[in-house]
Amino acid sequence: MIAFLTYKGILVLIIFTITLAVAAYSTYAERKVAAFLQDRIGPDRAGPFGLLQPLADGAKFFFKEEIIPNVSNKTLFIIGPSIAMLTALMTGVVVPWGDSLTIGGNSYLLQIADLNVGILYVFGVASVGVYGIMIGGWSSNNKFSLIGAVRASAQMISYEIAMGLAIIALILMTGTLSLREISLQQAGGAGGDWNWWNVVYQPLGFLIFLVCAFAECNRTPFDLPECETELVGGYHTEYSSMKLGLYLFAEYINMFISSAVISTLYFGGFNFPFMHNLGLNANWITVIGTAVLFMKITFFIFFFMWIRWTIPRFRYDQLMNLGWKIMIPLAIFNIALSGLISLYVHR
Amino acid sequence: MLTSRAKVVVKKEMNFWERIYLPAILGGTIITIKHLFKRKTTIKYPEVKREISAVYRGQHVLKRDENGAERCTACGLCAVACPAEAITMTASERKKGEEHLYREEKYAAVYEINMLRCIFCGLCEEACPKEAIFLTDRVESSDYSRKAFIFGKDKLVEPVDQRIDVTKRQLPVVLEFKQKKSLSHNR
């Protein structure tokens, strides 16, 4: 029991650290990618290639003056960013970061908890994330914050429906809610062992999921909750110092976790082509698999940023039209299509 | 209609592909990814400086003649020409024994340019009959107070041992004119 707890504890610590590190360096990557897409260089003063920039930014956040507005509800004002951060970190629990490692005869699974309702857990926790933004925006007692918060909650609830419907089609196909099992179904090597990644069977579902992931993470073109041009800073207008830092950090963690979930659900997770044909032992495959998963995640994080500098923000009515009139009918059509195909054409 | 550029706006209903935005977004991503590999236009400033032309209009200089005497006679034409009213001066009479300091009988005891008002148009340079004031390719330094931007003679007059070359700024006609030693201007 103690051995089990130590192993899980260490795993939690490692994943926690990696998540924070990835989030910190996402801010750096965001600025670099933004700069490169706009023919600039980006931060290059702090350390070689500006690599210490996230540390400088973090230190700045800690030393900034902390302002809590007098008219705000102080308890809720503090709870807001805490919930945002907490829920962002909690979703990483069910993501299968790798297959199992065998050390000294014991098998160690590189996943904190293999819940049999993994996807539902992710959705549940992500839904709670809305409260972080809603509470933060409402307790600030500021009209811009409130409008931002209302927009955020309306947007997230609308797109969660389409996201859930997109996932139903995938679950129809895989027959399981466990993220690990979905990953393992996509494993395989050449010949009869070959399994396509889910994106091949669910292209439409993937597209809907991707668009909804953008909306759930409040990323451009769906960054209406923040909306600097209209709402000052949206729900975090009144926030300063590390509380603002937590909100911004939570956004990057959400981006990281969504990339991980997208990779797991649709792009084979920790599997890579011909993994069973290389003649490597299981531990090596696991290690390479984890590296491959992180490469996929990196690509999707890059994709998030790439899109950010490609398209401008949607107008609010366009956002709602896209969510309710296009995404949801498309997702339902996708479910029907998947059902018919799995009924008549056995996979 | 004043120009032929006016366009009639047609409000067209978007079709399905346009309404789901995806083809347009895909086109956009291709444009942005191309920029990722483009040459960056940033100049890393303190290490690399932007190339500026030889006749760049930067910080002013008050010239001395070959003997090291100040050329300015405080005639005030530059101050009159200045559209930003940045130049002000106080004239004074040259005393005996100061011939090596000031070229002519009258000189500027105080000569100030407010660098915050100055628009670097170069009209002072054009107005000066004595070839005393020139704009140079030097960039003025930054400071914290407004007062520090009122440049007096200490910053404007060129040091005797560090002359600033302005020959590139003068037209060939002017340089040729300067060769004629018979004219009082060149004496």
Interface residues (C-beta under 8 A of the other chain):
Chain A: F36 L37 Q38 D39 R40 I41 D44 L207 W306 I307 W309 T310 I311 L322 I326
Chain B: R19 I20 Y21 L22 I25 G28 T29 I31 T32 I33 H35 L36 K38 R39 K40 T41 T42 K44
